[in-house]
Amino acid sequence: MNKSELVESMAADAGISKAAAKKALDSVMGNVEQTLKKGGRVSLVGFGSWSVSKRAARDGRNPQTGKTIKIAAKNVVKFKPGAELKSSVN
């Protein structure tokens, strides 16, 4: 499912226009992004939670040449599914 299909599904389920559903989805995604940028955590009980984790700098290897390269430190987003989501998928 891509974003436009999700918007269509949301609009049908909620009985609202596609424009309103798109606006709501964009708002949710924007708020999640802003919270994660600040280093916060977003939790939706039963669905899951997003958090930011720091990945340390490390040495890597170029698979074509075998040469050692430096990989810079960075922040990564992690998602942990909730119990209800896990059970509904399995």
HTML snippet that shows the backbone in 3Dmol.js (N, CA, C, O; Angstrom):
<script src="https://3Dmol.org/build/3Dmol-min.js"></script>
<div id="view" style="width:600px;height:400px;position:relative"></div>
<script>
const pdb = `
ATOM      1  N   MET A   1       0.851  -1.180   0.000  1.00  0.00           N
ATOM      2  CA  MET A   1       0.000   0.000   0.000  1.00  0.00           C
ATOM      3  C   MET A   1       0.892   1.236   0.000  1.00  0.00           C
ATOM      4  O   MET A   1       1.797   1.360   0.825  1.00  0.00           O
ATOM      5  N   ASN A   2       0.632   2.139  -0.924  1.00  0.00           N
ATOM      6  CA  ASN A   2       1.380   3.386  -0.945  1.00  0.00           C
ATOM      7  C   ASN A   2       0.550   4.498  -0.299  1.00  0.00           C
ATOM      8  O   ASN A   2      -0.558   4.259   0.181  1.00  0.00           O
ATOM      9  N   LYS A   3       1.098   5.711  -0.295  1.00  0.00           N
ATOM     10  CA  LYS A   3       0.442   6.808   0.409  1.00  0.00           C
ATOM     11  C   LYS A   3      -0.927   7.130  -0.179  1.00  0.00           C
ATOM     12  O   LYS A   3      -1.879   7.338   0.574  1.00  0.00           O
ATOM     13  N   SER A   4      -1.052   7.179  -1.501  1.00  0.00           N
ATOM     14  CA  SER A   4      -2.343   7.529  -2.099  1.00  0.00           C
ATOM     15  C   SER A   4      -3.393   6.454  -1.817  1.00  0.00           C
ATOM     16  O   SER A   4      -4.564   6.775  -1.614  1.00  0.00           O
ATOM     17  N   GLU A   5      -2.990   5.193  -1.801  1.00  0.00           N
ATOM     18  CA  GLU A   5      -3.924   4.117  -1.466  1.00  0.00           C
ATOM     19  C   GLU A   5      -4.350   4.212   0.000  1.00  0.00           C
ATOM     20  O   GLU A   5      -5.504   3.948   0.336  1.00  0.00           O
ATOM     21  N   LEU A   6      -3.410   4.590   0.867  1.00  0.00           N
ATOM     22  CA  LEU A   6      -3.740   4.763   2.281  1.00  0.00           C
ATOM     23  C   LEU A   6      -4.712   5.912   2.466  1.00  0.00           C
ATOM     24  O   LEU A   6      -5.657   5.803   3.247  1.00  0.00           O
ATOM     25  N   VAL A   7      -4.494   7.015   1.758  1.00  0.00           N
ATOM     26  CA  VAL A   7      -5.408   8.162   1.840  1.00  0.00           C
ATOM     27  C   VAL A   7      -6.804   7.751   1.394  1.00  0.00           C
ATOM     28  O   VAL A   7      -7.788   8.102   2.045  1.00  0.00           O
ATOM     29  N   GLU A   8      -6.904   7.012   0.293  1.00  0.00           N
ATOM     30  CA  GLU A   8      -8.210   6.544  -0.198  1.00  0.00           C
ATOM     31  C   GLU A   8      -8.905   5.662   0.837  1.00  0.00           C
ATOM     32  O   GLU A   8     -10.104   5.799   1.079  1.00  0.00           O
ATOM     33  N   SER A   9      -8.139   4.759   1.442  1.00  0.00           N
ATOM     34  CA  SER A   9      -8.690   3.859   2.451  1.00  0.00           C
ATOM     35  C   SER A   9      -9.161   4.627   3.684  1.00  0.00           C
ATOM     36  O   SER A   9     -10.231   4.350   4.226  1.00  0.00           O
ATOM     37  N   MET A  10      -8.350   5.596   4.123  1.00  0.00           N
ATOM     38  CA  MET A  10      -8.724   6.412   5.281  1.00  0.00           C
ATOM     39  C   MET A  10     -10.000   7.196   5.000  1.00  0.00           C
ATOM     40  O   MET A  10     -10.886   7.276   5.851  1.00  0.00           O
ATOM     41  N   ALA A  11     -10.091   7.769   3.811  1.00  0.00           N
ATOM     42  CA  ALA A  11     -11.270   8.560   3.443  1.00  0.00           C
ATOM     43  C   ALA A  11     -12.524   7.689   3.437  1.00  0.00           C
ATOM     44  O   ALA A  11     -13.577   8.103   3.922  1.00  0.00           O
ATOM     45  N   ALA A  12     -12.405   6.484   2.888  1.00  0.00           N
ATOM     46  CA  ALA A  12     -13.557   5.580   2.835  1.00  0.00           C
ATOM     47  C   ALA A  12     -13.968   5.123   4.239  1.00  0.00           C
ATOM     48  O   ALA A  12     -15.155   5.106   4.564  1.00  0.00           O
ATOM     49  N   ASP A  13     -12.992   4.757   5.066  1.00  0.00           N
ATOM     50  CA  ASP A  13     -13.287   4.274   6.422  1.00  0.00           C
ATOM     51  C   ASP A  13     -13.905   5.361   7.298  1.00  0.00           C
ATOM     52  O   ASP A  13     -14.820   5.089   8.075  1.00  0.00           O
ATOM     53  N   ALA A  14     -13.404   6.598   7.175  1.00  0.00           N
ATOM     54  CA  ALA A  14     -13.867   7.688   8.035  1.00  0.00           C
ATOM     55  C   ALA A  14     -15.045   8.446   7.440  1.00  0.00           C
ATOM     56  O   ALA A  14     -15.659   9.268   8.120  1.00  0.00           O
ATOM     57  N   GLY A  15     -15.369   8.175   6.170  1.00  0.00           N
ATOM     58  CA  GLY A  15     -16.472   8.886   5.536  1.00  0.00           C
ATOM     59  C   GLY A  15     -16.153  10.347   5.307  1.00  0.00           C
ATOM     60  O   GLY A  15     -17.031  11.200   5.437  1.00  0.00           O
ATOM     61  N   ILE A  16     -14.908  10.651   4.966  1.00  0.00           N
ATOM     62  CA  ILE A  16     -14.478  12.029   4.722  1.00  0.00           C
ATOM     63  C   ILE A  16     -13.892  12.112   3.310  1.00  0.00           C
ATOM     64  O   ILE A  16     -13.713  11.099   2.635  1.00  0.00           O
ATOM     65  N   SER A  17     -13.604  13.325   2.888  1.00  0.00           N
ATOM     66  CA  SER A  17     -13.035  13.509   1.547  1.00  0.00           C
ATOM     67  C   SER A  17     -11.572  13.060   1.530  1.00  0.00           C
ATOM     68  O   SER A  17     -10.916  12.975   2.569  1.00  0.00           O
ATOM     69  N   LYS A  18     -11.084  12.778   0.324  1.00  0.00           N
ATOM     70  CA  LYS A  18      -9.677  12.395   0.176  1.00  0.00           C
ATOM     71  C   LYS A  18      -8.764  13.542   0.605  1.00  0.00           C
ATOM     72  O   LYS A  18      -7.697  13.307   1.173  1.00  0.00           O
ATOM     73  N   ALA A  19      -9.179  14.782   0.335  1.00  0.00           N
ATOM     74  CA  ALA A  19      -8.377  15.943   0.711  1.00  0.00           C
ATOM     75  C   ALA A  19      -8.230  16.029   2.231  1.00  0.00           C
ATOM     76  O   ALA A  19      -7.147  16.320   2.739  1.00  0.00           O
ATOM     77  N   ALA A  20      -9.324  15.775   2.950  1.00  0.00           N
ATOM     78  CA  ALA A  20      -9.275  15.812   4.417  1.00  0.00           C
ATOM     79  C   ALA A  20      -8.430  14.663   4.952  1.00  0.00           C
ATOM     80  O   ALA A  20      -7.678  14.842   5.910  1.00  0.00           O
ATOM     81  N   ALA A  21      -8.544  13.492   4.346  1.00  0.00           N
ATOM     82  CA  ALA A  21      -7.752  12.343   4.779  1.00  0.00           C
ATOM     83  C   ALA A  21      -6.270  12.582   4.528  1.00  0.00           C
ATOM     84  O   ALA A  21      -5.433  12.228   5.359  1.00  0.00           O
ATOM     85  N   LYS A  22      -5.940  13.184   3.383  1.00  0.00           N
ATOM     86  CA  LYS A  22      -4.539  13.494   3.070  1.00  0.00           C
ATOM     87  C   LYS A  22      -3.978  14.492   4.063  1.00  0.00           C
ATOM     88  O   LYS A  22      -2.842  14.360   4.519  1.00  0.00           O
ATOM     89  N   LYS A  23      -4.786  15.502   4.398  1.00  0.00           N
ATOM     90  CA  LYS A  23      -4.365  16.521   5.359  1.00  0.00           C
ATOM     91  C   LYS A  23      -4.117  15.896   6.736  1.00  0.00           C
ATOM     92  O   LYS A  23      -3.149  16.243   7.413  1.00  0.00           O
ATOM     93  N   ALA A  24      -4.988  14.984   7.143  1.00  0.00           N
ATOM     94  CA  ALA A  24      -4.831  14.305   8.429  1.00  0.00           C
ATOM     95  C   ALA A  24      -3.580  13.424   8.437  1.00  0.00           C
ATOM     96  O   ALA A  24      -2.821  13.430   9.405  1.00  0.00           O
ATOM     97  N   LEU A  25      -3.369  12.670   7.362  1.00  0.00           N
ATOM     98  CA  LEU A  25      -2.200  11.803   7.273  1.00  0.00           C
ATOM     99  C   LEU A  25      -0.913  12.622   7.270  1.00  0.00           C
ATOM    100  O   LEU A  25       0.052  12.265   7.947  1.00  0.00           O
ATOM    101  N   ASP A  26      -0.893  13.728   6.503  1.00  0.00           N
ATOM    102  CA  ASP A  26       0.288  14.593   6.467  1.00  0.00           C
ATOM    103  C   ASP A  26       0.576  15.183   7.848  1.00  0.00           C
ATOM    104  O   ASP A  26       1.736  15.328   8.234  1.00  0.00           O
ATOM    105  N   SER A  27      -0.475  15.519   8.584  1.00  0.00           N
ATOM    106  CA  SER A  27      -0.311  16.053   9.932  1.00  0.00           C
ATOM    107  C   SER A  27       0.312  15.016  10.866  1.00  0.00           C
ATOM    108  O   SER A  27       1.235  15.327  11.619  1.00  0.00           O
ATOM    109  N   VAL A  28      -0.196  13.788  10.813  1.00  0.00           N
ATOM    110  CA  VAL A  28       0.343  12.711  11.651  1.00  0.00           C
ATOM    111  C   VAL A  28       1.819  12.476  11.327  1.00  0.00           C
ATOM    112  O   VAL A  28       2.662  12.407  12.221  1.00  0.00           O
ATOM    113  N   MET A  29       2.112  12.354  10.032  1.00  0.00           N
ATOM    114  CA  MET A  29       3.492  12.088   9.626  1.00  0.00           C
ATOM    115  C   MET A  29       4.418  13.242  10.007  1.00  0.00           C
ATOM    116  O   MET A  29       5.548  13.011  10.438  1.00  0.00           O
ATOM    117  N   GLY A  30       3.953  14.470   9.854  1.00  0.00           N
ATOM    118  CA  GLY A  30       4.752  15.641  10.215  1.00  0.00           C
ATOM    119  C   GLY A  30       5.041  15.702  11.700  1.00  0.00           C
ATOM    120  O   GLY A  30       6.156  16.023  12.110  1.00  0.00           O
ATOM    121  N   ASN A  31       4.033  15.393  12.510  1.00  0.00           N
ATOM    122  CA  ASN A  31       4.219  15.424  13.957  1.00  0.00           C
ATOM    123  C   ASN A  31       5.150  14.316  14.436  1.00  0.00           C
ATOM    124  O   ASN A  31       5.948  14.530  15.348  1.00  0.00           O
ATOM    125  N   VAL A  32       5.056  13.146  13.836  1.00  0.00           N
ATOM    126  CA  VAL A  32       5.965  12.050  14.176  1.00  0.00           C
ATOM    127  C   VAL A  32       7.396  12.462  13.822  1.00  0.00           C
ATOM    128  O   VAL A  32       8.318  12.271  14.615  1.00  0.00           O
ATOM    129  N   GLU A  33       7.572  13.025  12.632  1.00  0.00           N
ATOM    130  CA  GLU A  33       8.901  13.455  12.180  1.00  0.00           C
ATOM    131  C   GLU A  33       9.489  14.517  13.110  1.00  0.00           C
ATOM    132  O   GLU A  33      10.654  14.424  13.497  1.00  0.00           O
ATOM    133  N   GLN A  34       8.695  15.519  13.469  1.00  0.00           N
ATOM    134  CA  GLN A  34       9.184  16.589  14.344  1.00  0.00           C
ATOM    135  C   GLN A  34       9.577  16.058  15.717  1.00  0.00           C
ATOM    136  O   GLN A  34      10.590  16.477  16.277  1.00  0.00           O
ATOM    137  N   THR A  35       8.790  15.148  16.257  1.00  0.00           N
ATOM    138  CA  THR A  35       9.091  14.567  17.565  1.00  0.00           C
ATOM    139  C   THR A  35      10.397  13.777  17.514  1.00  0.00           C
ATOM    140  O   THR A  35      11.222  13.872  18.423  1.00  0.00           O
ATOM    141  N   LEU A  36      10.581  12.997  16.445  1.00  0.00           N
ATOM    142  CA  LEU A  36      11.805  12.207  16.308  1.00  0.00           C
ATOM    143  C   LEU A  36      13.017  13.094  16.083  1.00  0.00           C
ATOM    144  O   LEU A  36      14.103  12.777  16.569  1.00  0.00           O
ATOM    145  N   LYS A  37      12.864  14.198  15.359  1.00  0.00           N
ATOM    146  CA  LYS A  37      13.966  15.140  15.140  1.00  0.00           C
ATOM    147  C   LYS A  37      14.455  15.702  16.461  1.00  0.00           C
ATOM    148  O   LYS A  37      15.650  15.944  16.633  1.00  0.00           O
ATOM    149  N   LYS A  38      13.538  15.911  17.398  1.00  0.00           N
ATOM    150  CA  LYS A  38      13.881  16.449  18.714  1.00  0.00           C
ATOM    151  C   LYS A  38      14.448  15.375  19.642  1.00  0.00           C
ATOM    152  O   LYS A  38      14.824  15.664  20.778  1.00  0.00           O
ATOM    153  N   GLY A  39      14.508  14.136  19.154  1.00  0.00           N
ATOM    154  CA  GLY A  39      15.033  13.047  19.966  1.00  0.00           C
ATOM    155  C   GLY A  39      13.980  12.365  20.812  1.00  0.00           C
ATOM    156  O   GLY A  39      14.304  11.549  21.675  1.00  0.00           O
ATOM    157  N   GLY A  40      12.719  12.694  20.570  1.00  0.00           N
ATOM    158  CA  GLY A  40      11.624  12.124  21.354  1.00  0.00           C
ATOM    159  C   GLY A  40      11.218  10.743  20.868  1.00  0.00           C
ATOM    160  O   GLY A  40      11.862  10.143  20.007  1.00  0.00           O
ATOM    161  N   ARG A  41      10.134  10.265  21.447  1.00  0.00           N
ATOM    162  CA  ARG A  41       9.608   8.942  21.133  1.00  0.00           C
ATOM    163  C   ARG A  41       8.113   9.076  20.878  1.00  0.00           C
ATOM    164  O   ARG A  41       7.430   9.842  21.559  1.00  0.00           O
ATOM    165  N   VAL A  42       7.604   8.337  19.901  1.00  0.00           N
ATOM    166  CA  VAL A  42       6.179   8.353  19.583  1.00  0.00           C
ATOM    167  C   VAL A  42       5.641   6.951  19.820  1.00  0.00           C
ATOM    168  O   VAL A  42       6.144   5.980  19.254  1.00  0.00           O
ATOM    169  N   SER A  43       4.615   6.848  20.660  1.00  0.00           N
ATOM    170  CA  SER A  43       4.019   5.556  20.990  1.00  0.00           C
ATOM    171  C   SER A  43       2.541   5.559  20.672  1.00  0.00           C
ATOM    172  O   SER A  43       1.808   6.454  21.091  1.00  0.00           O
ATOM    173  N   LEU A  44       2.106   4.555  19.929  1.00  0.00           N
ATOM    174  CA  LEU A  44       0.687   4.331  19.680  1.00  0.00           C
ATOM    175  C   LEU A  44       0.375   2.967  20.280  1.00  0.00           C
ATOM    176  O   LEU A  44       0.750   1.934  19.726  1.00  0.00           O
ATOM    177  N   VAL A  45      -0.313   2.973  21.416  1.00  0.00           N
ATOM    178  CA  VAL A  45      -0.570   1.750  22.162  1.00  0.00           C
ATOM    179  C   VAL A  45      -1.256   0.722  21.270  1.00  0.00           C
ATOM    180  O   VAL A  45      -2.258   1.015  20.618  1.00  0.00           O
ATOM    181  N   GLY A  46      -0.703  -0.478  21.251  1.00  0.00           N
ATOM    182  CA  GLY A  46      -1.243  -1.558  20.440  1.00  0.00           C
ATOM    183  C   GLY A  46      -0.645  -1.614  19.046  1.00  0.00           C
ATOM    184  O   GLY A  46      -0.560  -2.689  18.454  1.00  0.00           O
ATOM    185  N   PHE A  47      -0.227  -0.460  18.509  1.00  0.00           N
ATOM    186  CA  PHE A  47       0.351  -0.433  17.168  1.00  0.00           C
ATOM    187  C   PHE A  47       1.870  -0.541  17.227  1.00  0.00           C
ATOM    188  O   PHE A  47       2.457  -1.415  16.589  1.00  0.00           O
ATOM    189  N   GLY A  48       2.506   0.341  17.988  1.00  0.00           N
ATOM    190  CA  GLY A  48       3.961   0.293  18.100  1.00  0.00           C
ATOM    191  C   GLY A  48       4.530   1.636  18.488  1.00  0.00           C
ATOM    192  O   GLY A  48       3.793   2.582  18.767  1.00  0.00           O
ATOM    193  N   SER A  49       5.858   1.715  18.505  1.00  0.00           N
ATOM    194  CA  SER A  49       6.511   2.963  18.874  1.00  0.00           C
ATOM    195  C   SER A  49       7.739   3.206  18.012  1.00  0.00           C
ATOM    196  O   SER A  49       8.445   2.279  17.616  1.00  0.00           O
ATOM    197  N   TRP A  50       7.971   4.483  17.735  1.00  0.00           N
ATOM    198  CA  TRP A  50       9.140   4.926  16.997  1.00  0.00           C
ATOM    199  C   TRP A  50      10.069   5.623  17.974  1.00  0.00           C
ATOM    200  O   TRP A  50       9.610   6.334  18.869  1.00  0.00           O
ATOM    201  N   SER A  51      11.369   5.428  17.811  1.00  0.00           N
ATOM    202  CA  SER A  51      12.351   6.120  18.628  1.00  0.00           C
ATOM    203  C   SER A  51      13.600   6.368  17.782  1.00  0.00           C
ATOM    204  O   SER A  51      13.765   5.793  16.706  1.00  0.00           O
ATOM    205  N   VAL A  52      14.469   7.233  18.290  1.00  0.00           N
ATOM    206  CA  VAL A  52      15.715   7.549  17.600  1.00  0.00           C
ATOM    207  C   VAL A  52      16.859   6.952  18.398  1.00  0.00           C
ATOM    208  O   VAL A  52      16.905   7.054  19.624  1.00  0.00           O
ATOM    209  N   SER A  53      17.773   6.332  17.688  1.00  0.00           N
ATOM    210  CA  SER A  53      18.938   5.711  18.312  1.00  0.00           C
ATOM    211  C   SER A  53      20.183   6.242  17.624  1.00  0.00           C
ATOM    212  O   SER A  53      20.170   6.499  16.420  1.00  0.00           O
ATOM    213  N   LYS A  54      21.254   6.406  18.380  1.00  0.00           N
ATOM    214  CA  LYS A  54      22.519   6.877  17.807  1.00  0.00           C
ATOM    215  C   LYS A  54      23.353   5.684  17.377  1.00  0.00           C
ATOM    216  O   LYS A  54      23.542   4.738  18.141  1.00  0.00           O
ATOM    217  N   ARG A  55      23.847   5.736  16.160  1.00  0.00           N
ATOM    218  CA  ARG A  55      24.729   4.692  15.645  1.00  0.00           C
ATOM    219  C   ARG A  55      26.138   5.280  15.620  1.00  0.00           C
ATOM    220  O   ARG A  55      26.372   6.309  14.986  1.00  0.00           O
ATOM    221  N   ALA A  56      27.067   4.635  16.301  1.00  0.00           N
ATOM    222  CA  ALA A  56      28.440   5.132  16.407  1.00  0.00           C
ATOM    223  C   ALA A  56      29.173   5.017  15.070  1.00  0.00           C
ATOM    224  O   ALA A  56      28.810   4.220  14.204  1.00  0.00           O
ATOM    225  N   ALA A  57      30.213   5.838  14.932  1.00  0.00           N
ATOM    226  CA  ALA A  57      31.069   5.741  13.747  1.00  0.00           C
ATOM    227  C   ALA A  57      31.780   4.391  13.776  1.00  0.00           C
ATOM    228  O   ALA A  57      32.080   3.851  14.841  1.00  0.00           O
ATOM    229  N   ARG A  58      32.041   3.861  12.589  1.00  0.00           N
ATOM    230  CA  ARG A  58      32.688   2.557  12.542  1.00  0.00           C
ATOM    231  C   ARG A  58      33.457   2.399  11.241  1.00  0.00           C
ATOM    232  O   ARG A  58      33.313   3.196  10.315  1.00  0.00           O
ATOM    233  N   ASP A  59      34.262   1.375  11.190  1.00  0.00           N
ATOM    234  CA  ASP A  59      34.982   1.049   9.965  1.00  0.00           C
ATOM    235  C   ASP A  59      34.175   0.043   9.165  1.00  0.00           C
ATOM    236  O   ASP A  59      33.583  -0.883   9.719  1.00  0.00           O
ATOM    237  N   GLY A  60      34.160   0.236   7.866  1.00  0.00           N
ATOM    238  CA  GLY A  60      33.467  -0.677   6.978  1.00  0.00           C
ATOM    239  C   GLY A  60      34.413  -1.136   5.891  1.00  0.00           C
ATOM    240  O   GLY A  60      35.591  -0.781   5.888  1.00  0.00           O
ATOM    241  N   ARG A  61      33.902  -1.917   4.982  1.00  0.00           N
ATOM    242  CA  ARG A  61      34.737  -2.422   3.903  1.00  0.00           C
ATOM    243  C   ARG A  61      33.993  -2.285   2.584  1.00  0.00           C
ATOM    244  O   ARG A  61      32.829  -2.668   2.473  1.00  0.00           O
ATOM    245  N   ASN A  62      34.675  -1.736   1.588  1.00  0.00           N
ATOM    246  CA  ASN A  62      34.119  -1.630   0.247  1.00  0.00           C
ATOM    247  C   ASN A  62      34.141  -3.029  -0.361  1.00  0.00           C
ATOM    248  O   ASN A  62      35.215  -3.605  -0.535  1.00  0.00           O
ATOM    249  N   PRO A  63      32.969  -3.588  -0.687  1.00  0.00           N
ATOM    250  CA  PRO A  63      32.935  -4.970  -1.182  1.00  0.00           C
ATOM    251  C   PRO A  63      33.614  -5.149  -2.546  1.00  0.00           C
ATOM    252  O   PRO A  63      34.057  -6.251  -2.872  1.00  0.00           O
ATOM    253  N   GLN A  64      33.699  -4.077  -3.346  1.00  0.00           N
ATOM    254  CA  GLN A  64      34.332  -4.209  -4.666  1.00  0.00           C
ATOM    255  C   GLN A  64      35.847  -4.238  -4.579  1.00  0.00           C
ATOM    256  O   GLN A  64      36.508  -4.999  -5.286  1.00  0.00           O
ATOM    257  N   THR A  65      36.399  -3.386  -3.691  1.00  0.00           N
ATOM    258  CA  THR A  65      37.858  -3.280  -3.631  1.00  0.00           C
ATOM    259  C   THR A  65      38.458  -3.942  -2.401  1.00  0.00           C
ATOM    260  O   THR A  65      39.652  -4.240  -2.373  1.00  0.00           O
ATOM    261  N   GLY A  66      37.627  -4.174  -1.375  1.00  0.00           N
ATOM    262  CA  GLY A  66      38.139  -4.737  -0.129  1.00  0.00           C
ATOM    263  C   GLY A  66      38.810  -3.691   0.741  1.00  0.00           C
ATOM    264  O   GLY A  66      39.347  -4.017   1.800  1.00  0.00           O
ATOM    265  N   LYS A  67      38.786  -2.435   0.308  1.00  0.00           N
ATOM    266  CA  LYS A  67      39.436  -1.343   1.025  1.00  0.00           C
ATOM    267  C   LYS A  67      38.608  -0.930   2.249  1.00  0.00           C
ATOM    268  O   LYS A  67      37.379  -0.894   2.187  1.00  0.00           O
ATOM    269  N   THR A  68      39.282  -0.621   3.351  1.00  0.00           N
ATOM    270  CA  THR A  68      38.603  -0.170   4.562  1.00  0.00           C
ATOM    271  C   THR A  68      38.170   1.285   4.384  1.00  0.00           C
ATOM    272  O   THR A  68      38.933   2.120   3.897  1.00  0.00           O
ATOM    273  N   ILE A  69      36.913   1.574   4.794  1.00  0.00           N
ATOM    274  CA  ILE A  69      36.387   2.934   4.722  1.00  0.00           C
ATOM    275  C   ILE A  69      35.808   3.318   6.078  1.00  0.00           C
ATOM    276  O   ILE A  69      35.457   2.455   6.883  1.00  0.00           O
ATOM    277  N   LYS A  70      35.714   4.616   6.320  1.00  0.00           N
ATOM    278  CA  LYS A  70      35.120   5.130   7.557  1.00  0.00           C
ATOM    279  C   LYS A  70      33.634   5.380   7.308  1.00  0.00           C
ATOM    280  O   LYS A  70      33.266   6.007   6.314  1.00  0.00           O
ATOM    281  N   ILE A  71      32.795   4.899   8.192  1.00  0.00           N
ATOM    282  CA  ILE A  71      31.358   5.153   8.130  1.00  0.00           C
ATOM    283  C   ILE A  71      31.034   6.107   9.280  1.00  0.00           C
ATOM    284  O   ILE A  71      31.296   5.800  10.443  1.00  0.00           O
ATOM    285  N   ALA A  72      30.469   7.256   8.947  1.00  0.00           N
ATOM    286  CA  ALA A  72      30.205   8.298   9.937  1.00  0.00           C
ATOM    287  C   ALA A  72      29.099   7.896  10.917  1.00  0.00           C
ATOM    288  O   ALA A  72      28.250   7.059  10.608  1.00  0.00           O
ATOM    289  N   ALA A  73      29.128   8.504  12.088  1.00  0.00           N
ATOM    290  CA  ALA A  73      28.075   8.304  13.080  1.00  0.00           C
ATOM    291  C   ALA A  73      26.795   8.960  12.571  1.00  0.00           C
ATOM    292  O   ALA A  73      26.846   9.958  11.852  1.00  0.00           O
ATOM    293  N   LYS A  74      25.656   8.397  12.944  1.00  0.00           N
ATOM    294  CA  LYS A  74      24.383   8.993  12.544  1.00  0.00           C
ATOM    295  C   LYS A  74      23.261   8.525  13.453  1.00  0.00           C
ATOM    296  O   LYS A  74      23.396   7.557  14.201  1.00  0.00           O
ATOM    297  N   ASN A  75      22.155   9.239  13.365  1.00  0.00           N
ATOM    298  CA  ASN A  75      20.954   8.855  14.089  1.00  0.00           C
ATOM    299  C   ASN A  75      20.098   7.993  13.180  1.00  0.00           C
ATOM    300  O   ASN A  75      19.996   8.260  11.982  1.00  0.00           O
ATOM    301  N   VAL A  76      19.480   6.961  13.740  1.00  0.00           N
ATOM    302  CA  VAL A  76      18.606   6.083  12.965  1.00  0.00           C
ATOM    303  C   VAL A  76      17.260   5.958  13.676  1.00  0.00           C
ATOM    304  O   VAL A  76      17.185   5.990  14.904  1.00  0.00           O
ATOM    305  N   VAL A  77      16.206   5.816  12.883  1.00  0.00           N
ATOM    306  CA  VAL A  77      14.852   5.653  13.423  1.00  0.00           C
ATOM    307  C   VAL A  77      14.595   4.165  13.593  1.00  0.00           C
ATOM    308  O   VAL A  77      14.869   3.365  12.698  1.00  0.00           O
ATOM    309  N   LYS A  78      14.062   3.807  14.761  1.00  0.00           N
ATOM    310  CA  LYS A  78      13.710   2.417  15.030  1.00  0.00           C
ATOM    311  C   LYS A  78      12.210   2.327  15.287  1.00  0.00           C
ATOM    312  O   LYS A  78      11.615   3.213  15.900  1.00  0.00           O
ATOM    313  N   PHE A  79      11.612   1.245  14.810  1.00  0.00           N
ATOM    314  CA  PHE A  79      10.197   0.992  15.054  1.00  0.00           C
ATOM    315  C   PHE A  79      10.065  -0.341  15.761  1.00  0.00           C
ATOM    316  O   PHE A  79      10.622  -1.347  15.323  1.00  0.00           O
ATOM    317  N   LYS A  80       9.322  -0.341  16.859  1.00  0.00           N
ATOM    318  CA  LYS A  80       9.062  -1.578  17.590  1.00  0.00           C
ATOM    319  C   LYS A  80       7.558  -1.813  17.563  1.00  0.00           C
ATOM    320  O   LYS A  80       6.805  -1.022  18.131  1.00  0.00           O
ATOM    321  N   PRO A  81       7.106  -2.879  16.918  1.00  0.00           N
ATOM    322  CA  PRO A  81       5.665  -3.137  16.835  1.00  0.00           C
ATOM    323  C   PRO A  81       5.077  -3.485  18.205  1.00  0.00           C
ATOM    324  O   PRO A  81       5.742  -4.090  19.046  1.00  0.00           O
ATOM    325  N   GLY A  82       3.822  -3.092  18.408  1.00  0.00           N
ATOM    326  CA  GLY A  82       3.115  -3.401  19.636  1.00  0.00           C
ATOM    327  C   GLY A  82       2.575  -4.828  19.623  1.00  0.00           C
ATOM    328  O   GLY A  82       2.570  -5.497  18.590  1.00  0.00           O
ATOM    329  N   ALA A  83       2.128  -5.271  20.774  1.00  0.00           N
ATOM    330  CA  ALA A  83       1.641  -6.647  20.927  1.00  0.00           C
ATOM    331  C   ALA A  83       0.432  -6.934  20.034  1.00  0.00           C
ATOM    332  O   ALA A  83       0.350  -8.004  19.431  1.00  0.00           O
ATOM    333  N   GLU A  84      -0.505  -5.991  19.945  1.00  0.00           N
ATOM    334  CA  GLU A  84      -1.701  -6.212  19.126  1.00  0.00           C
ATOM    335  C   GLU A  84      -1.340  -6.330  17.645  1.00  0.00           C
ATOM    336  O   GLU A  84      -1.893  -7.171  16.937  1.00  0.00           O
ATOM    337  N   LEU A  85      -0.421  -5.497  17.178  1.00  0.00           N
ATOM    338  CA  LEU A  85       0.011  -5.570  15.773  1.00  0.00           C
ATOM    339  C   LEU A  85       0.715  -6.884  15.506  1.00  0.00           C
ATOM    340  O   LEU A  85       0.466  -7.522  14.484  1.00  0.00           O
ATOM    341  N   LYS A  86       1.584  -7.295  16.401  1.00  0.00           N
ATOM    342  CA  LYS A  86       2.300  -8.561  16.233  1.00  0.00           C
ATOM    343  C   LYS A  86       1.319  -9.733  16.143  1.00  0.00           C
ATOM    344  O   LYS A  86       1.447 -10.596  15.274  1.00  0.00           O
ATOM    345  N   SER A  87       0.349  -9.754  17.043  1.00  0.00           N
ATOM    346  CA  SER A  87      -0.581 -10.878  17.072  1.00  0.00           C
ATOM    347  C   SER A  87      -1.507 -10.881  15.859  1.00  0.00           C
ATOM    348  O   SER A  87      -1.880 -11.951  15.377  1.00  0.00           O
ATOM    349  N   SER A  88      -1.889  -9.698  15.356  1.00  0.00           N
ATOM    350  CA  SER A  88      -2.777  -9.658  14.198  1.00  0.00           C
ATOM    351  C   SER A  88      -2.065 -10.075  12.916  1.00  0.00           C
ATOM    352  O   SER A  88      -2.712 -10.557  11.986  1.00  0.00           O
ATOM    353  N   VAL A  89      -0.759  -9.903  12.848  1.00  0.00           N
ATOM    354  CA  VAL A  89       0.011 -10.297  11.665  1.00  0.00           C
ATOM    355  C   VAL A  89       0.268 -11.798  11.681  1.00  0.00           C
ATOM    356  O   VAL A  89       0.318 -12.435  10.629  1.00  0.00           O
ATOM    357  N   ASN A  90       0.428 -12.352  12.852  1.00  0.00           N
ATOM    358  CA  ASN A  90       0.734 -13.792  12.959  1.00  0.00           C
ATOM    359  C   ASN A  90      -0.481 -14.599  13.138  1.00  0.00           C
ATOM    360  O   ASN A  90      -0.399 -15.823  13.244  1.00  0.00           O
TER     361      ASN A  90
END
`;
const viewer = $3Dmol.createViewer("view");
viewer.addModel(pdb, "pdb");
viewer.setStyle({}, {cartoon: {color: "spectrum"}});
viewer.zoomTo();
viewer.render();
</script>
